[in-house]
Amino acid sequence: MQTSINMNATQLSQDEYLPYFNNYIEQAGDVELMEGLGSGMKSMLNFYGSIVSDKLEYRYADGKWTIKEIINHLMDAERVFCYRAMRFARQDNATLLGFEENDYAVASKANNRSLESLVEEYRLLRLSTMALFESFDDDMLMRKGVAGSGEVSVRALGFLIIGHEKHHGNVIVERYL
């Protein structure tokens, strides 16, 4: 399907996402949507593979997530964003609830998993995300719905995935390594 997935986050209007997400949208930058999803996957796969094993379950402060929990959080958030994108693209007008990321992190038991299993799940999830966004035409990408406490467009959700991942990658570098 031919679409305008070659747009970038700088083309989003302020009414396509909540101000809370400004940082993530800014971090997505001027990369095209599909390019950002693909290059983000390659970059993060290399990055995860470079992390020494004794850092994977390190917490820089009480109550902070480990790197394994961050990886799992990124997958949880990506799934939630994709679910929202699919529902909005299909013209589902129901208001979707938010999710409690800290509860999800604890319940994930990510620290009981190997890095290899997390990374493989991440790879497969991103391929699925890319297939989903490639299936959207221009009209679908522009559709909006209400999730959590505000309205968001399908295309903004794609850029949120990119920017959210960059944000947490930066946090890992700055606070864990």
C-alpha positions as CSV (number, residue, x, y, z in Angstrom):
1,M,0.0,0.0,0.0
2,Q,1.4,3.4,-1.0
3,T,1.2,6.0,1.8
4,S,2.9,9.0,3.1
5,I,4.9,7.1,5.7
6,N,7.8,9.1,4.5
7,M,6.6,12.0,6.7
8,N,8.6,12.9,9.8
9,A,7.7,13.9,13.3
10,T,8.4,17.6,12.6
11,Q,5.3,17.6,10.4
12,L,3.0,16.6,13.2
13,S,0.7,19.3,14.5
14,Q,0.3,20.1,18.2
15,D,-3.2,18.7,18.2
16,E,-2.0,15.2,17.2
17,Y,-0.6,14.4,20.7
18,L,-0.6,15.6,24.3
19,P,2.0,18.1,25.4
20,Y,3.3,15.3,27.8
21,F,4.7,13.6,24.8
22,N,6.6,16.6,23.4
23,N,10.0,15.2,24.5
24,Y,9.4,11.9,22.7
25,I,8.2,13.6,19.5
26,E,11.2,15.9,19.6
27,Q,13.5,12.9,20.1
28,A,12.0,11.2,17.0
29,G,13.4,14.2,15.0
30,D,13.2,14.5,11.3
31,V,13.6,10.8,10.5
32,E,10.9,9.3,8.3
33,L,8.5,7.0,10.1
34,M,9.4,3.7,8.6
35,E,13.1,4.6,8.4
36,G,13.0,5.5,12.1
37,L,11.3,2.3,13.1
38,G,13.8,0.2,11.1
39,S,16.9,2.1,12.0
40,G,15.8,2.2,15.6
41,M,15.5,-1.5,15.6
42,K,19.0,-2.0,14.2
43,S,20.5,0.5,16.5
44,M,18.9,-1.0,19.6
45,L,19.7,-4.5,18.7
46,N,23.4,-3.5,18.4
47,F,23.2,-1.5,21.6
48,Y,21.6,-4.3,23.7
49,G,24.2,-6.7,22.4
50,S,27.0,-4.4,23.7
51,I,25.8,-4.2,27.3
52,V,27.8,-6.3,29.7
53,S,25.8,-8.8,31.6
54,D,26.6,-7.4,35.1
55,K,24.8,-4.2,34.2
56,L,21.5,-5.8,33.0
57,E,20.0,-6.0,36.5
58,Y,21.7,-2.9,38.0
59,R,19.5,-0.2,39.4
60,Y,21.0,3.3,39.8
61,A,18.6,4.1,42.6
62,D,15.9,2.4,44.7
63,G,12.7,1.9,42.8
64,K,14.3,2.5,39.4
65,W,14.1,-0.1,36.7
66,T,16.9,-2.4,35.6
67,I,18.0,-2.5,31.9
68,K,16.1,-5.7,31.4
69,E,13.0,-4.0,32.8
70,I,13.5,-1.0,30.5
71,I,13.7,-3.3,27.5
72,N,10.5,-5.0,28.6
73,H,8.9,-1.6,29.3
74,L,9.8,-0.4,25.7
75,M,8.1,-3.5,24.4
76,D,5.0,-3.1,26.6
77,A,4.7,0.6,25.5
78,E,5.2,-0.3,21.8
79,R,2.4,-2.9,22.1
80,V,0.1,-0.4,23.7
81,F,0.9,2.3,21.1
82,C,0.3,-0.2,18.3
83,Y,-2.9,-1.4,19.7
84,R,-4.1,2.2,20.0
85,A,-2.9,2.9,16.4
86,M,-4.8,-0.1,15.1
87,R,-8.0,0.7,16.9
88,F,-7.9,4.4,15.7
89,A,-7.0,3.4,12.2
90,R,-10.0,1.1,12.1
91,Q,-12.2,4.1,13.2
92,D,-12.9,2.7,16.7
93,N,-14.2,5.7,18.7
94,A,-14.0,4.1,22.1
95,T,-11.8,6.0,24.7
96,L,-8.9,3.8,25.6
97,L,-7.5,3.7,29.1
98,G,-3.9,4.5,30.0
99,F,-1.6,1.9,31.5
100,E,0.4,1.9,34.7
101,E,4.0,1.3,33.5
102,N,5.5,0.7,36.9
103,D,3.0,-2.0,37.7
104,Y,3.7,-3.6,34.3
105,A,7.4,-3.5,34.9
106,V,7.1,-5.4,38.2
107,A,4.6,-7.9,36.8
108,S,6.8,-8.6,33.7
109,K,9.5,-10.4,35.8
110,A,11.9,-9.2,33.1
111,N,14.9,-9.9,35.4
112,N,14.1,-13.6,35.3
113,R,14.6,-13.7,31.5
114,S,17.8,-13.9,29.5
115,L,18.9,-10.9,27.4
116,E,18.7,-13.1,24.4
117,S,15.0,-13.8,24.9
118,L,14.2,-10.2,25.5
119,V,16.1,-9.1,22.4
120,E,14.5,-11.7,20.2
121,E,11.0,-10.7,21.4
122,Y,11.9,-7.1,20.8
123,R,13.1,-7.9,17.2
124,L,9.9,-9.7,16.4
125,L,7.7,-7.1,17.9
126,R,9.4,-4.3,15.9
127,L,9.0,-6.2,12.7
128,S,5.3,-6.6,13.5
129,T,5.1,-2.9,14.3
130,M,6.6,-2.0,11.0
131,A,4.2,-4.3,9.1
132,L,1.2,-2.7,10.9
133,F,2.3,0.9,10.1
134,E,3.1,-0.1,6.5
135,S,-0.5,-1.3,6.2
136,F,-2.0,2.1,7.0
137,D,-2.9,4.4,4.2
138,D,-2.8,8.2,4.4
139,D,-6.3,8.5,5.8
140,M,-5.6,5.9,8.5
141,L,-2.4,7.6,9.6
142,M,-4.3,10.9,10.1
143,R,-7.1,9.4,12.2
144,K,-7.2,10.2,15.8
145,G,-8.6,8.7,19.0
146,V,-8.6,9.3,22.7
147,A,-6.2,7.3,24.8
148,G,-5.5,8.0,28.4
149,S,-6.2,11.7,29.0
150,G,-6.1,13.0,25.4
151,E,-6.3,12.7,21.7
152,V,-3.5,11.2,19.6
153,S,-3.2,10.5,15.9
154,V,-2.1,7.2,14.4
155,R,1.0,8.7,12.9
156,A,1.9,10.4,16.2
157,L,1.8,7.0,17.9
158,G,4.4,5.7,15.4
159,F,6.7,8.6,16.2
160,L,6.1,8.1,19.9
161,I,7.5,4.6,19.6
162,I,10.6,6.0,18.0
163,G,11.1,8.9,20.4
164,H,10.3,6.8,23.5
165,E,12.9,4.3,22.5
166,K,15.5,7.0,22.0
167,H,14.7,8.5,25.3
168,H,15.2,5.3,27.2
169,G,18.3,4.4,25.3
170,N,19.8,7.8,26.4
171,V,18.7,7.0,30.0
172,I,20.6,3.7,29.9
173,V,23.7,5.4,28.6
174,E,23.6,8.2,31.1
175,R,22.6,6.4,34.2
176,Y,23.5,2.7,33.8
177,L,26.6,2.3,31.8
